[in-house]
Amino acid sequence: MKQGLRGGVRSPLGVEAVWLLLTVASVLPFCSAGLLALTDWAHHLASAAVVLDYEDSARGLAQHYRLALSPRPYMGLTYLLVGLGQVMPLEWAGKLVLVGYGVSWSVAIRALVRSAPSRDPRLAWFGPLFVHGWSLAYGFVPFVCALPPAVFAVALLRRLMDRSTFGRWLALGLSYGLSALMHPLGVAIAVVASVGLLSAPQARWRLRGRWAVIVGVTGLLGLFATRLVPLDGARFMDAGISTAWRWTIKHRLVDFALAYLPGNLDYLVGLVGIGALVAAIGWGRRQRPATPDPLERAAWALALVYLLAPVNLAVFSLRMSLLAPRLIVPLWVFCIPLVRGRRPRLCALGATAALAHAGLLAWTHHSFDAQWGPRVAQAQAALPVGAKVRAEVAPVQTSVLNARTVRPPEAALHVYALLGQAGFDPQIFSTPQSPIQVRSEAPAHRDRQAFDYRWVQTSTTIVIKAE
């Protein structure tokens, strides 16, 4: 393996080819089915559909929803979906966004590995393993889309410690801005990792000062934009979220990362991949360099925050449910640079686990679509334009995902009515952060007489009934 400039490692062509193959394989599950088994994904698509058809008087969306599209955290995903939805079907736009997320996530992890001189470039093979994590399965898509620019920002900061250029500073600011536009927790993860990075003796005070200015400006703009969103006159579904501590999940570092399918097969696959990473870290720690790479401090900083993080967090108008479990995948990602020396066999084991995990997810999405895709399409076609729909969904007995870890995606299928012709569903995701908000005067779910149709869903069927 040849040495590159400034002590870095020049990656052989074969290593890059394997990484490219793994990256492509990791995004194929998004293209394996029409209906994807991602719990909150239906809400994100439906919100974009409401924005696109908001002025359609026949659907009457403006009577029940109001738009909140000012630039702020959480809006990045909606901007992408609405922009792409102008030139292609919204379902295609969603898949393109998910593919873009998967590719950029793998690229960002590769950049993180390559930013640390002397790190084995094969470590980037672990990146595709974490594309399909628990957060994505739950449908926290704005959050997972915030992770690639957040990790890329840390990689840029590590390179700035070696050589400062205007281009890198500009890219750093843009990375923070893009991450903040997607989700505030993405920026928070980047900040925590960067604080650990900058605590190293190699970090110069001028570097720390410039970084603090960028972070301060990004944070102030985000808080200011969030406070501009009107909260009066809307009905929110997450008003009950508060700070909560639950230590029982702190040790579930595989369950809340890669294991969320029924049975134990995905757990075993995830355990193989994460076990290979842990083994590589353990064996590599026996090497004691004179000066450990500053990136190692980023991992320890994020681990400390994970131990202290509550499950739920409410700050100002920002309400983040299931906070601590979202930190597990970023924690594992920042553990990758902890590996010292060359561990080709363990990296290959991680790559094998990534391929197996992608295969499991492709089959899961295919099975979900085969069962529910035709039923959802038939229900959409049965609804007239502008129909007000009230959902009656029976408790999900058997889910395509592990109901003990992830809320069943079957319970959110009724929201797909808004991708068809329906004009109102009172149970669409409405929060102070969401792009659409349910008006206070709109009919509540319990007001049966105010609706035109019912979406009656059992464990195997969907029937549209007139009220």
C-alpha positions as CSV (number, residue, x, y, z in Angstrom):
1,M,0.0,0.0,0.0
2,K,1.6,3.2,-1.2
3,Q,2.1,6.3,0.8
4,G,0.5,9.5,-0.5
5,L,1.1,13.2,0.2
6,R,1.5,14.3,3.8
7,G,1.6,10.7,5.1
8,G,-1.8,9.7,3.8
9,V,-2.5,6.3,2.4
10,R,-3.2,6.0,-1.3
11,S,-6.1,3.6,-1.8
12,P,-5.5,0.7,-4.3
13,L,-8.0,0.5,-7.2
14,G,-9.3,-2.9,-5.9
15,V,-10.2,-1.4,-2.5
16,E,-12.1,1.4,-4.2
17,A,-13.9,-1.0,-6.5
18,V,-15.1,-3.0,-3.5
19,W,-16.3,0.1,-1.7
20,L,-18.2,1.2,-4.9
21,L,-19.8,-2.2,-5.1
22,L,-20.9,-2.1,-1.5
23,T,-22.3,1.4,-1.9
24,V,-24.4,0.4,-4.9
25,A,-25.6,-2.7,-3.1
26,S,-26.6,-0.7,0.0
27,V,-29.0,1.5,-2.0
28,L,-30.6,-1.2,-4.1
29,P,-33.2,-2.0,-1.4
30,F,-34.7,1.4,-2.0
31,C,-35.4,0.4,-5.6
32,S,-36.6,-3.2,-4.8
33,A,-40.2,-2.3,-4.3
34,G,-42.8,0.4,-4.8
35,L,-44.0,0.6,-1.2
36,L,-41.2,0.8,1.3
37,A,-41.4,-0.6,4.8
38,L,-40.3,2.7,6.5
39,T,-42.8,3.7,9.2
40,D,-43.0,7.5,8.9
41,W,-42.0,7.6,5.2
42,A,-45.7,7.8,4.2
43,H,-46.1,11.0,6.2
44,H,-43.1,12.7,4.5
45,L,-44.4,11.8,1.1
46,A,-47.9,12.9,2.0
47,S,-46.7,16.2,3.3
48,A,-44.9,16.9,0.1
49,A,-48.0,15.9,-1.9
50,V,-50.1,18.4,0.1
51,V,-47.5,21.1,-0.7
52,L,-47.6,20.3,-4.4
53,D,-51.4,20.3,-4.6
54,Y,-52.1,23.0,-2.0
55,E,-53.7,25.4,-4.6
56,D,-55.9,22.7,-6.1
57,S,-59.4,23.9,-5.2
58,A,-60.9,20.6,-6.1
59,R,-59.0,18.8,-3.3
60,G,-59.7,21.6,-0.8
61,L,-56.4,21.0,1.1
62,A,-56.1,24.7,2.2
63,Q,-59.3,24.3,4.2
64,H,-57.7,21.9,6.6
65,Y,-54.0,22.5,6.4
66,R,-51.7,25.4,6.4
67,L,-48.1,25.5,5.0
68,A,-45.0,26.3,7.1
69,L,-42.3,26.3,4.5
70,S,-39.9,28.9,5.8
71,P,-36.2,27.8,5.7
72,R,-35.4,26.1,9.0
73,P,-34.4,22.7,10.4
74,Y,-36.5,19.8,9.1
75,M,-37.3,21.5,5.8
76,G,-34.5,20.1,3.7
77,L,-36.2,16.9,2.9
78,T,-39.5,18.6,1.9
79,Y,-37.6,21.0,-0.4
80,L,-36.0,18.0,-2.1
81,L,-39.2,16.1,-2.5
82,V,-41.2,19.1,-3.7
83,G,-38.5,20.2,-6.1
84,L,-38.1,16.7,-7.6
85,G,-41.9,16.3,-7.5
86,Q,-42.2,19.1,-10.1
87,V,-40.6,16.9,-12.8
88,M,-41.4,13.3,-11.8
89,P,-43.9,11.3,-9.8
90,L,-43.5,11.8,-6.0
91,E,-42.8,8.2,-5.4
92,W,-39.9,8.3,-7.8
93,A,-38.7,11.5,-6.2
94,G,-38.7,9.8,-2.8
95,K,-36.6,6.9,-4.1
96,L,-34.2,9.3,-5.6
97,V,-33.8,11.1,-2.3
98,L,-33.2,7.8,-0.5
99,V,-30.7,6.7,-3.0
100,G,-28.9,10.0,-2.7
101,Y,-28.9,9.7,1.1
102,G,-27.4,6.2,0.9
103,V,-24.6,7.2,-1.5
104,S,-23.7,10.4,0.3
105,W,-23.6,8.5,3.7
106,S,-21.1,6.0,2.3
107,V,-19.1,8.8,0.7
108,A,-19.1,10.8,4.0
109,I,-17.8,7.8,6.0
110,R,-15.1,7.2,3.3
111,A,-14.1,10.8,3.7
112,L,-13.9,10.4,7.5
113,V,-11.6,7.4,7.2
114,R,-9.4,9.1,4.6
115,S,-9.1,12.3,6.6
116,A,-7.0,10.5,9.2
117,P,-3.5,9.8,7.9
118,S,-2.3,6.2,8.0
119,R,-5.8,4.8,8.4
120,D,-6.5,1.7,6.3
121,P,-8.8,2.8,3.4
122,R,-10.5,-0.6,3.7
123,L,-12.2,0.7,6.8
124,A,-14.6,2.5,4.5
125,W,-16.1,-0.9,3.7
126,F,-17.9,-0.7,7.1
127,G,-19.8,2.5,5.9
128,P,-22.5,0.8,3.8
129,L,-23.4,-1.5,6.7
130,F,-24.9,1.5,8.5
131,V,-27.0,2.9,5.6
132,H,-30.1,0.9,6.7
133,G,-30.3,1.7,10.4
134,W,-33.1,1.7,13.0
135,S,-33.7,5.5,12.5
136,L,-34.3,5.0,8.8
137,A,-36.6,2.0,9.5
138,Y,-38.7,4.3,11.7
139,G,-38.9,6.8,8.9
140,F,-36.8,9.5,10.6
141,V,-35.6,10.5,7.1
142,P,-34.8,14.2,7.8
143,F,-32.5,13.0,10.6
144,V,-30.7,10.4,8.6
145,C,-30.3,12.9,5.7
146,A,-28.6,15.2,8.1
147,L,-25.9,12.7,9.0
148,P,-23.9,12.6,5.7
149,P,-23.1,16.4,5.8
150,A,-22.5,16.2,9.5
151,V,-19.9,13.4,9.2
152,F,-18.4,15.2,6.1
153,A,-18.0,18.3,8.2
154,V,-16.0,16.5,10.8
155,A,-13.8,15.0,8.1
156,L,-13.2,18.5,6.7
157,L,-12.3,19.8,10.1
158,R,-9.8,17.0,10.5
159,R,-8.2,18.0,7.2
160,L,-8.2,21.6,8.2
161,M,-6.0,20.6,11.2
162,D,-3.3,19.6,8.6
163,R,-3.8,22.3,6.0
164,S,-6.1,25.3,6.0
165,T,-7.6,26.5,2.7
166,F,-10.5,28.7,1.8
167,G,-12.2,26.0,-0.1
168,R,-12.3,23.7,2.9
169,W,-13.6,26.4,5.2
170,L,-16.3,27.2,2.6
171,A,-17.2,23.5,2.3
172,L,-17.3,23.2,6.1
173,G,-19.8,26.1,6.4
174,L,-22.0,24.6,3.7
175,S,-21.9,21.2,5.3
176,Y,-23.1,22.6,8.6
177,G,-25.8,24.6,6.9
178,L,-27.1,21.6,4.9
179,S,-27.1,19.4,8.0
180,A,-29.0,22.0,9.9
181,L,-31.6,22.4,7.1
182,M,-32.2,18.7,7.4
183,H,-32.3,18.2,11.2
184,P,-30.9,20.0,14.2
185,L,-29.6,16.7,15.7
186,G,-27.3,16.2,12.8
187,V,-25.5,19.5,13.5
188,A,-25.4,18.6,17.3
189,I,-23.7,15.3,16.4
190,A,-21.2,17.2,14.2
191,V,-20.5,19.7,17.0
192,V,-20.0,17.1,19.7
193,A,-17.6,15.1,17.5
194,S,-15.8,18.3,16.5
195,V,-15.4,19.4,20.1
196,G,-13.7,16.1,20.8
197,L,-11.5,16.5,17.7
198,L,-10.5,20.1,18.6
199,S,-9.6,19.1,22.2
200,A,-6.4,17.5,20.7
201,P,-3.2,19.3,21.3
202,Q,-2.6,19.5,17.5
203,A,-5.6,21.9,17.2
204,R,-4.5,25.5,16.9
205,W,-6.5,28.3,18.6
206,R,-7.1,30.1,15.3
207,L,-8.7,27.0,14.0
208,R,-10.9,26.6,17.0
209,G,-11.9,30.3,16.8
210,R,-13.0,30.1,13.2
211,W,-14.9,26.8,13.8
212,A,-16.7,28.4,16.7
213,V,-17.8,31.3,14.5
214,I,-19.3,28.9,11.9
215,V,-21.1,26.9,14.5
216,G,-22.4,29.9,16.3
217,V,-23.8,31.5,13.2
218,T,-25.4,28.2,12.1
219,G,-26.9,27.7,15.5
220,L,-28.3,31.3,15.8
221,L,-29.8,31.2,12.3
222,G,-31.4,27.8,13.1
223,L,-32.9,29.0,16.3
224,F,-34.1,32.3,14.8
225,A,-35.7,30.5,11.9
226,T,-37.4,28.0,14.2
227,R,-38.9,30.8,16.4
228,L,-40.5,32.5,13.3
229,V,-42.8,29.5,12.7
230,P,-46.4,30.4,13.9
231,L,-47.7,28.0,16.5
232,D,-51.2,29.5,17.1
233,G,-54.2,28.1,15.2
234,A,-52.7,24.7,14.6
235,R,-53.2,21.2,16.1
236,F,-50.0,19.3,16.9
237,M,-49.7,15.6,17.5
238,D,-46.5,15.6,19.5
239,A,-47.4,18.1,22.2
240,G,-46.9,15.5,25.0
241,I,-43.2,14.9,24.4
242,S,-41.0,15.8,27.3
243,T,-37.5,15.0,28.6
244,A,-37.3,11.4,29.7
245,W,-34.5,9.1,30.9
246,R,-34.5,5.4,30.2
247,W,-31.2,3.6,30.9
248,T,-32.6,0.3,29.7
249,I,-31.7,1.1,26.1
250,K,-28.2,2.2,26.6
251,H,-26.8,-1.2,26.2
252,R,-28.8,-2.2,23.1
253,L,-26.1,-1.1,20.7
254,V,-27.1,-3.7,18.1
255,D,-30.9,-3.7,18.5
256,F,-31.2,0.1,17.9
257,A,-28.7,0.1,15.1
258,L,-29.2,-2.8,12.7
259,A,-31.7,-5.3,14.2
260,Y,-35.4,-4.4,13.6
261,L,-36.8,-7.3,11.6
262,P,-38.8,-10.2,13.0
263,G,-36.6,-13.1,14.1
264,N,-32.9,-13.0,14.8
265,L,-31.3,-13.2,11.4
266,D,-30.8,-9.5,11.0
267,Y,-29.4,-9.3,14.6
268,L,-26.9,-12.0,13.8
269,V,-25.9,-10.2,10.6
270,G,-25.5,-6.9,12.4
271,L,-23.6,-8.6,15.2
272,V,-21.2,-10.1,12.7
273,G,-20.5,-6.6,11.1
274,I,-20.3,-4.7,14.4
275,G,-18.3,-7.6,16.0
276,A,-15.8,-7.3,13.2
277,L,-15.5,-3.6,13.9
278,V,-15.1,-4.1,17.6
279,A,-12.5,-6.8,17.0
280,A,-10.6,-4.5,14.7
281,I,-10.6,-1.7,17.3
282,G,-9.5,-4.1,20.0
283,W,-6.6,-5.6,18.1
284,G,-5.6,-2.2,16.7
285,R,-5.4,-0.6,20.2
286,R,-2.4,-2.7,21.0
287,Q,-0.5,-0.4,18.7
288,R,0.5,2.7,20.6
289,P,1.4,5.5,18.3
290,A,3.5,8.4,19.8
291,T,0.6,10.8,19.0
292,P,-2.9,9.2,18.6
293,D,-5.0,10.7,15.8
294,P,-7.3,13.5,17.0
295,L,-10.3,11.7,15.3
296,E,-10.2,9.2,18.2
297,R,-11.3,11.9,20.5
298,A,-14.4,12.5,18.4
299,A,-15.5,8.9,19.1
300,W,-15.0,9.3,22.9
301,A,-16.9,12.6,22.9
302,L,-19.9,11.1,21.1
303,A,-19.9,8.0,23.4
304,L,-20.0,10.3,26.5
305,V,-22.9,12.2,25.1
306,Y,-24.7,9.0,24.3
307,L,-24.4,7.9,27.9
308,L,-25.9,11.1,29.1
309,A,-28.6,11.7,26.4
310,P,-32.3,11.3,27.4
311,V,-34.7,9.3,25.3
312,N,-36.9,12.3,24.5
313,L,-36.0,15.9,24.5
314,A,-38.1,19.1,24.2
315,V,-36.3,22.4,23.8
316,F,-38.2,25.6,22.8
317,S,-40.5,24.4,20.0
318,L,-38.2,21.6,19.0
319,R,-39.5,18.2,20.2
320,M,-37.4,15.2,19.4
321,S,-38.8,11.8,20.4
322,L,-36.6,8.7,20.7
323,L,-33.5,10.9,20.8
324,A,-30.9,8.5,22.4
325,P,-31.5,5.6,20.1
326,R,-30.8,7.8,17.1
327,L,-27.2,8.4,18.4
328,I,-26.2,4.7,18.2
329,V,-25.4,4.5,14.4
330,P,-23.4,7.8,14.5
331,L,-21.6,6.4,17.5
332,W,-20.6,3.3,15.6
333,V,-19.5,5.4,12.6
334,F,-17.2,7.5,14.6
335,C,-15.7,4.4,16.1
336,I,-14.4,3.3,12.7
337,P,-11.4,5.7,12.9
338,L,-10.5,4.1,16.2
339,V,-9.1,1.2,14.3
340,R,-5.3,1.3,14.0
341,G,-3.2,-0.5,11.5
342,R,-4.4,-2.8,8.7
343,R,-7.2,-5.4,9.4
344,P,-8.2,-6.6,5.9
345,R,-9.9,-9.7,6.9
346,L,-12.1,-8.0,9.5
347,C,-12.9,-5.2,7.0
348,A,-13.9,-8.0,4.5
349,L,-16.1,-9.5,7.2
350,G,-17.8,-6.1,7.7
351,A,-18.3,-5.8,3.9
352,T,-19.9,-9.3,3.9
353,A,-22.3,-8.2,6.7
354,A,-23.2,-5.1,4.7
355,L,-24.1,-7.1,1.7
356,A,-26.2,-9.6,3.7
357,H,-28.0,-6.8,5.6
358,A,-28.9,-5.0,2.3
359,G,-30.2,-8.3,1.0
360,L,-32.5,-8.8,4.0
361,L,-33.8,-5.2,3.6
362,A,-34.5,-5.7,-0.1
363,W,-36.5,-8.8,0.6
364,T,-38.4,-7.0,3.4
365,H,-39.4,-4.1,1.2
366,H,-40.4,-6.5,-1.6
367,S,-42.6,-8.5,0.8
368,F,-44.2,-5.4,2.2
369,D,-45.0,-4.1,-1.2
370,A,-46.3,-7.4,-2.4
371,Q,-48.7,-7.6,0.5
372,W,-49.9,-4.0,0.7
373,G,-49.0,-2.2,-2.5
374,P,-52.0,-3.4,-4.6
375,R,-54.4,-2.8,-1.6
376,V,-53.2,0.7,-1.1
377,A,-53.5,1.5,-4.8
378,Q,-57.0,0.1,-4.9
379,A,-58.0,2.2,-1.8
380,Q,-56.5,5.3,-3.4
381,A,-58.5,4.8,-6.6
382,A,-61.7,4.3,-4.6
383,L,-61.6,7.8,-3.0
384,P,-63.1,10.7,-4.9
385,V,-61.2,14.0,-5.3
386,G,-61.3,16.1,-2.1
387,A,-62.6,13.3,0.1
388,K,-62.2,13.7,3.9
389,V,-60.9,10.4,5.2
390,R,-61.0,9.0,8.7
391,A,-58.8,6.0,9.3
392,E,-59.8,3.0,11.3
393,V,-56.8,0.7,11.5
394,A,-57.0,-2.5,13.6
395,P,-54.0,-3.2,15.9
396,V,-51.2,-4.7,13.8
397,Q,-50.8,-8.3,14.8
398,T,-48.0,-9.3,12.5
399,S,-45.7,-6.6,11.1
400,V,-43.0,-6.8,8.5
401,L,-40.8,-5.1,11.1
402,N,-40.1,-6.0,14.7
403,A,-43.0,-4.3,16.6
404,R,-41.0,-4.3,19.8
405,T,-38.4,-2.0,18.3
406,V,-40.2,-0.1,15.5
407,R,-43.7,1.1,15.2
408,P,-45.4,-1.0,12.5
409,P,-45.3,0.7,9.1
410,E,-48.7,-0.9,8.4
411,A,-50.3,1.5,10.8
412,A,-49.3,4.5,8.6
413,L,-50.6,3.2,5.3
414,H,-53.8,5.3,5.5
415,V,-51.7,8.5,4.9
416,Y,-51.1,7.3,1.4
417,A,-54.6,8.5,0.6
418,L,-53.2,12.0,0.4
419,L,-50.9,10.9,-2.4
420,G,-54.0,10.0,-4.4
421,Q,-57.0,12.3,-4.5
422,A,-58.1,12.7,-0.8
423,G,-58.4,16.2,0.6
424,F,-57.9,15.6,4.4
425,D,-56.6,13.0,6.8
426,P,-56.5,14.4,10.4
427,Q,-53.7,11.9,11.5
428,I,-51.0,13.2,9.1
429,F,-47.8,14.2,10.9
430,S,-48.4,17.7,12.2
431,T,-45.8,19.3,14.5
432,P,-44.2,22.7,14.9
433,Q,-41.3,21.4,12.7
434,S,-43.4,19.8,9.9
435,P,-44.0,21.5,6.5
436,I,-47.8,21.3,6.9
437,Q,-49.9,21.8,10.0
438,V,-53.5,20.7,10.7
439,R,-55.6,23.8,11.3
440,S,-57.3,24.0,14.7
441,E,-60.7,24.3,13.1
442,A,-60.3,21.2,11.0
443,P,-62.3,18.1,12.0
444,A,-60.7,15.9,14.7
445,H,-60.4,12.2,14.2
446,R,-63.2,11.5,16.7
447,D,-65.7,13.7,14.8
448,R,-67.1,10.9,12.7
449,Q,-69.9,13.0,11.1
450,A,-67.4,15.5,9.6
451,F,-65.8,12.9,7.3
452,D,-66.9,11.5,3.9
453,Y,-65.2,8.1,4.0
454,R,-63.5,5.7,6.3
455,W,-60.2,3.8,5.6
456,V,-61.0,0.5,7.3
457,Q,-57.9,-1.6,7.6
458,T,-57.5,-5.0,9.1
459,S,-54.4,-7.2,9.2
460,T,-55.0,-8.3,5.6
461,T,-57.4,-5.9,3.9
462,I,-58.2,-2.3,3.2
463,V,-61.8,-1.3,2.6
464,I,-63.1,2.2,1.8
465,K,-66.5,2.8,3.3
466,A,-68.8,5.9,3.0
467,E,-69.8,7.5,6.2
